[in-house]
Structure formats: structure tokens, C-alpha cells
Amino acid sequence: MNATPAAVTATVEPSQISISEDQLDDLRRRLDNTRWPDELPGTGWDYGVPQAFLRDLVQHWRASFDWRAQERRINAYPQFVTTIDGQRIHFLHVRSQQADALPLLLLHGWPGSIAEFLDVIGPLSDPAAHGSDSDEAFHLVIPSLPGFGFSGPTTEKGWDAARTARAFAELMARLGYERYGIQGGDLGALIAPEMTHVDAEHVVGAHLNAATVGFIPWGDVPEDDLATFSDVDKKRIAGVKEFMSPAGSAYFQTQASRPQMIGYALNDSPVGQLAWMVDRMAAWTHGPIEDALTPDQILSNVMIYWLTQTSTSAARMYYENMHAQPSWGRAPSPVPVGVAAFAEDVAIRRFGEQGHHITHWTDFERGGHFAAMEAPELLIGDVRTFFAGLG
């Protein structure tokens, strides 16, 4: 599908993650000196993350979690950095042995990171080694979003989904890829459709999960319309109402209106940052969070924000998106879009079809927001099916 990319230019440089021991020592001191708040008895998760749950997770963080092992796991893959539109962009670039494999851009969201994809890199790039056909291989490009993780903080205003889409289109061009696909969840499910507009000539398809904006109604659905919905979509309407409720959208409203204010707390307290992110992880996983994600999966993602001090700049993307020029009402891009709707997702096809050229849709009875960690085999299978259908 794609020839070997052009030689890496001088503006793309090899990179490795190397966290200093001083940073890890500082983290240990902060965890040891946590000033825990009081808690009312019998409140469960109603008031936020229960202290008993969080204390257990912090104890694992302090005594058992091995960052160096996670660092080695990420560093096992080729990594690079480049500067696009004035912003540092860090990315993994995992080439398949299948020279004609389709390049696939994998886009994470919040509160995720490149660590979300560690369980899918092998099967997608080297399927023969994981019991699948070699012709199902992809070349993988996995960037840290601008302002997230190892891309480092953004340094100026305006890094919304549209600007990020343009930057990633430039990244794929810089790597020499003339045809490529995209897979994105959460914020990635905002950026990927935008790329079908800004780089339609080169994007062969966009596969989404954890999609919200552009795939859900804004406001109440009339009863007459609701009566025509399937049981699955009626359940998702209830999920949308929960997502838009004060409890469900408090994180969004805060990050979209006062990212600097929450940033002071998140950047200073590792336990505060952990609680802020785990609250949403628990709300969006399928079933209890302890059944959906391992402590190490949770902490690997949280650690990336902590070590790179990007909680504030990551929150700023919400502000930038809310203050960006709206793109509502434009004609859909002709680029095919596929959707994997997992059990905790709220995307509804009839709304998605208003702004996207949807050619593939799969409803799953399990899995949640963090599909690449919760149900990697389902995500991998759906990605393969969608892109195989595009020839």
C-alpha cells in the first residue's frame, strides 16, 4: 500500500525517554507527605474518588509501581521528536516488516497518553507474530498530542483540535507517507475527523472510538424521535444525559474555562492529579475500574502527565476547543469514517451521519473509553476490518 517513506529529514530527530532519579525521588517525597482530606462516611463514589480506593492506589504507586520498567517498555520502540508550527511533537514510529503496510496514525485523548497503545503496537505492526495474517500489518505513528506528555507543554494559545490536525497532517507528510489511516479516541476522535477535512487527499479513512462531539445530540431529543431509537441508542441517550450533567461534565467545564486554576493543583500534588484523572477513568471504564484497568495501566498514564508537567497544558486543549471557530454546518468530508462504539461509549450513528461519511459501525457489548487497554483485541479486530474494506 505504501512504499518505504522518504529519508528522515534533519528536522526529525531520534529520542528516548530518560527521567532523572531526582524527579522520581521528588515524587516519592510528595507521596510520603500527602496531606489527606477528611471524608464523610458512607458516601462511596458520590462525592468523588473514595479515600480508601485512592490510598490503596497511592500505596501501590509508592511501593510497587516500577516506572523504570514502563520507561524501558516505551523505549523499546523507535521514538522521534520534531517541531511543527513552533511546537515540539514527540512520537513513536514503529515500522512493520511488511513494506507495503498501510501507515496508521494512533491518537490518544485525555486522561490518556501513548501508554494507552502499548498492548496494540505488536499485533498491529507485526500480526504474524501474534497469530494473524502478515497482510494485516500497519506502520504505526503514535504521537503525544501537543501539550501532552513527551511533546511537552504548549507555549502559545490556539492549540485546538483543528490546529493539531494540521500539525499531524504535516507530520505524516514529513515522514513521507502519501496514504495513511487514522485511529483516534476521545480528543483523538475530534482530531481524526478534522484531518479528513484538512488532508482529505492523503487520508484513506478515520476509525474512531470514544467519540462524543459530532456524534451526540445537543439538548433533549423529542419523545417522538426517541421512540424510533434502538434500545442500544436509548441507553446511549441516557449516557449522554449523565455526561452532560453537572457531575459528569464538571471536569470538562473546569478545564474548558479555568485550566490554569486546576493546573496549580494538578502540577503540585501527585495525589491530586491522580484523583482528578481516576475519577474520570472510573466513570468511563466498562464495569468497576479495578476490573477494567490494572493499577500499572492507570499509573503509567498518570505518571506521564506528572513527569512532563503537562496536566495544565493538556487541560488547555479543552479551553482552546471551546473558544475555537465552530465548524458546524460544513459538508461532510468524503473520506470514509468507521466507528467502534464500545459499551460505555455514547456515540449514536444517526447523529454522526449528519457530519461524517460513515461506512462502518460496530456496537460492542463490552469495553469502554480506554478501548486499547480495556479490550485491545476488539479494537484491533475492528481497525483491521474497517481498513481492509477500504482496499
C-alpha positions in Angstrom: 0.0 0.0 0.0 2.8 2.4 0.8 6.5 2.5 -0.2 9.2 3.0 2.3 9.0 6.6 3.4 11.5 9.2 2.4 14.6 9.5 4.4 14.0 11.2 7.8 14.8 14.8 7.4 17.2 16.8 9.7 14.1 18.2 11.5 13.1 14.8 12.8 15.5 13.6 15.5 15.7 10.3 17.4 14.6 10.5 21.0 14.5 8.3 24.1 12.7 8.8 27.4 15.1 9.4 30.3 13.6 10.5 33.6 16.1 11.6 36.2 16.3 9.9 39.5 15.8 13.3 41.2 12.3 13.5 39.6 11.4 10.1 41.0 12.8 11.0 44.4 10.8 14.2 44.4 7.7 12.1 43.6 8.3 9.7 46.5 8.7 12.6 48.9 5.5 14.2 47.8 3.6 10.9 48.1 5.0 10.3 51.6 4.0 13.8 52.6 0.4 13.8 51.2 -2.0 15.8 53.4 -5.2 13.7 53.1 -8.6 15.5 53.4 -11.4 14.4 55.7 -14.2 12.2 54.3 -17.8 11.7 55.2 -18.7 8.0 55.9 -20.9 6.1 53.5 -20.5 8.4 50.5 -18.9 5.8 48.2 -18.1 7.4 44.8 -20.9 10.1 45.1 -18.5 12.8 46.3 -15.6 11.8 44.2 -12.9 9.1 44.4 -13.2 7.3 47.8 -10.2 7.7 50.0 -9.8 4.0 50.7 -9.5 3.3 47.0 -7.1 6.2 46.4 -5.0 5.3 49.4 -4.6 1.7 48.0 -3.6 3.1 44.6 -1.1 5.5 46.2 0.4 2.7 48.2 0.9 0.7 45.1 2.4 3.8 43.4 4.8 4.3 46.3 5.8 0.7 47.0 5.2 -1.4 43.9 4.9 0.6 40.7 8.1 0.4 38.6 8.4 3.5 36.4 11.8 2.2 35.0 10.0 -0.9 33.7 7.5 1.3 31.9 10.2 3.6 30.6 12.0 0.6 29.2 8.8 -0.7 27.6 8.2 2.6 25.8 11.9 2.9 24.9 11.8 -0.5 23.2 10.1 1.3 20.3 11.7 3.9 18.0 10.9 7.4 19.1 11.4 10.8 17.5 10.8 14.5 18.1 10.2 17.2 15.6 9.0 20.8 15.7 5.8 21.7 13.8 4.2 25.1 13.9 6.5 26.1 16.7 5.5 23.1 18.9 7.6 20.1 19.9 6.0 16.9 18.8 7.1 13.5 20.2 6.1 10.3 18.6 6.7 6.6 18.3 7.3 5.4 14.8 7.0 1.6 14.5 7.6 0.3 11.0 6.2 -3.1 10.1 8.3 -5.7 8.3 5.6 -5.6 5.6 7.0 -2.9 3.4 3.6 -2.2 1.8 1.7 -1.9 5.1 -0.7 1.0 5.5 0.6 3.7 7.8 -1.7 4.3 10.7 -1.7 7.3 13.0 -2.9 6.4 16.5 -4.3 9.3 18.5 -4.9 9.3 22.3 -7.1 11.6 24.3 -7.4 12.7 27.9 -6.6 11.4 30.5 -4.7 9.1 28.3 -1.3 9.0 26.6 0.9 7.0 24.2 0.9 4.4 27.0 -2.7 3.5 26.1 -1.4 1.8 22.9 1.3 -0.4 24.3 -0.8 -3.5 24.1 -1.8 -3.0 20.5 1.5 -2.0 18.9 2.7 -5.6 18.5 -0.5 -7.0 17.0 -1.0 -4.1 14.6 2.6 -3.8 13.4 3.6 -7.4 13.5 0.4 -9.5 13.2 2.3 -12.7 12.1 4.0 -12.8 15.5 0.6 -12.6 17.2 -1.3 -15.3 15.3 -2.7 -13.2 12.4 -2.0 -12.7 8.8 1.0 -10.7 7.8 -1.0 -8.7 5.3 -3.0 -7.1 8.2 0.1 -5.1 9.3 0.3 -1.4 9.7 3.2 1.0 10.0 2.4 2.9 13.2 2.9 6.6 14.1 1.9 7.3 17.7 2.3 11.0 18.7 1.9 12.6 22.1 -0.7 15.3 21.5 0.6 18.9 21.6 0.7 19.9 25.2 0.5 16.3 26.4 3.2 14.0 27.7 6.6 14.0 26.0 5.5 16.6 23.4 5.8 18.9 26.4 3.7 21.9 27.3 2.3 24.2 24.6 3.9 27.6 24.6 1.2 29.7 22.9 -2.5 30.0 22.6 -4.6 28.3 19.9 -3.6 24.6 20.1 -7.1 23.3 19.5 -8.2 20.1 17.6 -8.1 21.8 14.2 -4.5 23.2 14.7 -3.4 19.8 16.0 -5.0 18.1 12.9 -2.9 20.4 10.6 0.2 19.6 12.6 -0.3 15.9 12.3 -1.0 16.1 8.6 2.4 17.8 8.3 3.9 15.1 10.5 2.7 12.4 8.2 4.0 14.3 5.1 7.3 14.9 6.8 7.6 11.1 7.3 7.0 10.7 3.6 3.6 8.9 3.8 1.3 9.8 0.9 -1.6 7.5 2.0 -2.5 6.8 5.6 -5.3 5.9 8.0 -6.1 7.3 11.4 -7.4 5.8 14.6 -8.5 8.1 17.4 -10.4 8.1 20.7 -11.7 10.9 22.9 -9.8 14.0 21.8 -8.3 11.8 19.1 -11.9 11.3 17.9 -12.1 15.1 17.4 -8.7 15.4 15.7 -9.1 12.5 13.3 -12.3 13.7 11.6 -10.7 17.2 11.3 -7.9 15.5 9.5 -10.3 14.1 6.9 -11.0 17.7 6.0 -7.5 19.3 6.1 -5.8 16.3 4.5 -8.5 14.5 2.5 -6.1 13.9 -0.4 -4.0 11.6 1.8 -6.2 10.2 4.5 -7.8 6.9 3.3 -10.0 6.5 6.4 -10.6 7.5 10.0 -11.5 5.0 12.6 -13.0 6.3 15.9 -13.9 5.2 19.4 -15.0 7.2 22.5 -16.5 9.7 20.1 -18.7 12.5 21.5 -18.7 15.9 19.7 -20.4 15.4 16.4 -21.9 12.0 17.4 -24.3 13.0 20.2 -27.3 15.4 20.3 -27.0 18.8 22.0 -30.1 19.2 24.1 -33.1 16.9 24.6 -34.3 14.5 22.0 -38.1 14.9 21.2 -40.1 11.9 22.5 -41.4 11.1 19.0 -37.8 10.8 17.8 -36.7 8.9 20.8 -39.4 6.3 20.1 -37.6 5.4 16.9 -34.3 4.7 18.6 -32.9 1.2 19.2 -32.5 0.0 22.8 -28.8 0.5 22.5 -29.2 4.1 21.3 -31.7 4.8 24.1 -29.1 3.6 26.6 -26.6 6.0 25.0 -29.0 8.9 25.2 -29.1 8.2 29.0 -25.3 8.1 28.9 -25.3 11.5 27.1 -27.5 13.0 29.8 -25.1 11.7 32.5 -22.1 13.0 30.6 -23.8 16.4 30.3 -25.0 16.6 33.9 -23.1 18.7 36.5 -21.4 15.7 37.9 -20.5 14.2 34.5 -19.2 17.5 32.9 -17.6 19.2 35.9 -14.1 18.2 34.7 -14.9 19.5 31.2 -16.3 22.8 32.4 -13.3 23.3 34.7 -10.7 22.5 32.0 -12.6 24.4 29.3 -13.0 27.6 31.4 -10.2 27.7 34.0 -7.4 25.4 33.0 -4.8 27.5 34.8 -6.7 27.3 38.1 -6.9 23.5 38.2 -3.4 23.4 36.9 -1.9 24.8 40.1 -3.3 21.8 42.0 -2.5 19.1 39.4 1.0 20.3 38.8 1.8 20.4 42.6 0.2 17.4 44.0 0.6 13.9 42.5 -2.3 12.6 44.6 -4.4 15.4 43.5 -3.6 14.7 39.9 -4.2 11.0 40.4 -7.6 11.6 41.9 -8.7 14.1 39.2 -7.9 11.6 36.5 -9.0 8.4 38.2 -12.4 10.0 38.8 -13.0 10.1 35.0 -11.3 6.8 34.4 -13.7 5.1 36.8 -16.7 6.8 35.2 -15.7 5.8 31.7 -14.5 2.3 32.0 -16.9 -0.6 31.5 -17.6 -2.1 34.9 -15.6 -1.3 38.0 -12.3 0.4 37.2 -10.4 -2.3 39.1 -11.8 -4.9 36.7 -11.2 -2.8 33.6 -7.7 -1.4 34.2 -4.7 -2.6 36.2 -3.0 -0.3 38.7 0.0 -0.1 36.5 -2.0 0.9 33.4 -3.6 3.7 35.5 -0.4 4.9 36.9 1.6 4.7 33.7 -0.7 7.2 32.1 -0.8 9.4 35.2 3.0 9.3 35.5 3.5 10.6 32.0 1.5 13.8 32.8 3.3 14.1 36.2 6.8 13.7 34.9 6.4 16.0 32.0 4.3 18.6 33.9 1.7 18.7 31.2 -1.5 18.5 33.2 -2.1 22.2 32.8 -1.3 22.4 29.1 -3.4 19.2 28.4 -6.3 20.9 30.1 -5.8 24.0 27.9 -6.8 22.0 24.8 -10.4 21.9 26.3 -10.3 25.7 26.6 -8.9 26.1 23.1 -11.6 23.8 21.6 -14.4 25.7 23.4 -13.0 29.1 22.1 -12.2 28.0 18.6 -14.1 28.9 15.4 -17.0 26.4 15.2 -17.1 24.1 12.2 -20.7 23.2 12.4 -22.7 23.1 9.2 -19.9 22.3 6.8 -20.4 19.4 4.3 -19.0 16.1 5.4 -15.6 15.1 4.1 -15.8 12.3 1.5 -13.2 10.3 3.5 -14.7 7.2 5.0 -15.2 7.1 8.7 -15.6 3.9 10.8 -16.8 3.9 14.4 -16.3 1.3 17.1 -18.9 2.0 19.8 -17.9 0.2 23.0 -20.3 -0.5 25.9 -19.6 2.8 27.7 -19.4 5.0 24.6 -22.2 7.3 23.8 -21.8 7.8 20.0 -25.1 7.4 18.1 -24.9 6.7 14.3 -27.8 8.9 13.2 -26.1 12.0 14.7 -22.7 11.0 13.4 -24.0 10.7 9.9 -25.0 14.3 9.8 -21.4 15.4 9.6 -19.3 12.3 8.6 -19.2 9.9 5.7 -19.7 6.8 7.9 -19.1 3.5 6.1 -18.5 1.2 9.1 -20.1 1.0 12.5 -19.7 -1.7 15.2 -21.6 -1.8 18.5 -19.8 -3.8 21.2 -21.3 -5.1 24.4 -18.2 -4.6 26.5 -15.2 -2.2 26.6 -15.2 1.4 27.5 -13.4 4.7 26.8 -9.9 3.2 27.1 -10.5 0.5 24.4 -6.9 -0.1 23.6 -6.3 -1.1 27.2 -9.7 -2.5 28.2 -10.5 -4.5 25.0 -7.4 -4.4 22.8 -8.5 -7.5 20.8 -11.8 -5.9 19.9 -10.3 -2.6 18.9 -7.6 -4.4 16.8 -10.1 -6.5 15.0 -12.4 -3.6 14.2 -9.5 -1.5 12.9 -8.4 -4.3 10.6 -12.0 -4.8 9.3 -12.5 -1.2 8.6 -9.2 -0.6 6.7 -9.4 -3.9 4.9 -12.7 -2.7 3.4 -11.0 0.4 2.0 -8.6 -1.6 -0.1 
